[in-house]
Amino acid sequence: MKTIKTLSIAAVAALSMMSAASFAQSVSVQSSTLDGAEAKIAAQAQEQGAQYKITSANTNNRVHMTAELYK
């Protein structure tokens, strides 16, 4: 019985991680400032009713920022 309960918990955890990953969407924006790039990402997230996590930012004459949107 303990083995079945452990397997069930592991299965539920795996399925919840898969469903969360299926909602993730990667977005990229460009702007002249870090604040401007983050504002663009925040606007996209708000349009989709999602939250965001910035995954990278590069400042090489312009700002290029990438983020993951998730619900």
Secondary structure as the mmCIF struct_conf table of DSSP 4:
data_model
#
loop_
_struct_conf.conf_type_id
_struct_conf.id
_struct_conf.beg_label_comp_id
_struct_conf.beg_label_asym_id
_struct_conf.beg_label_seq_id
_struct_conf.end_label_comp_id
_struct_conf.end_label_asym_id
_struct_conf.end_label_seq_id
HELX_RH_AL_P HELX_RH_AL_P1 LYS A 2 SER A 22
TURN_TY1_P TURN_TY1_P1 PHE A 23 PHE A 23
STRN STRN1 GLN A 25 SER A 31
BEND BEND1 SER A 32 THR A 33
HELX_RH_AL_P HELX_RH_AL_P2 LEU A 34 GLU A 47
TURN_TY1_P TURN_TY1_P2 GLN A 48 GLY A 49
STRN STRN2 GLN A 51 THR A 59
BEND BEND2 ASN A 60 ARG A 62
STRN STRN3 VAL A 63 TYR A 70
#
